[in-house]
C-alpha cells in the first residue's frame, strides 16, 4: 500500500525495486526473529531446535539470493 501511495504521488522510485527492498527488509526481520526464538528454546528439545534453525537457514538463504546485485 505504501509503495502504491508513493507511486501515485509521483515519487519516481521504481515499484519493482521498492517491492524487492521491502521483501529484503522483512526477510532480515524474520531471520533475526528465527535466531532469537532458536536461542530461547530448551536445547534438550532437539527436533524443535533443529526446526527453528532450519527456518533461520531458509530465511538467510532467501536473503542472500536477493541481496546479490542484479544483472544488467
Secondary structure, DSSP 8 states (H G I E B T S, - for coil): -HHHHHHHTT----HHHHHHHHHHHHHHHHHHHHHHHHHHS-TT-HHHHHHHHHHHHHHHHHHHHHHS----
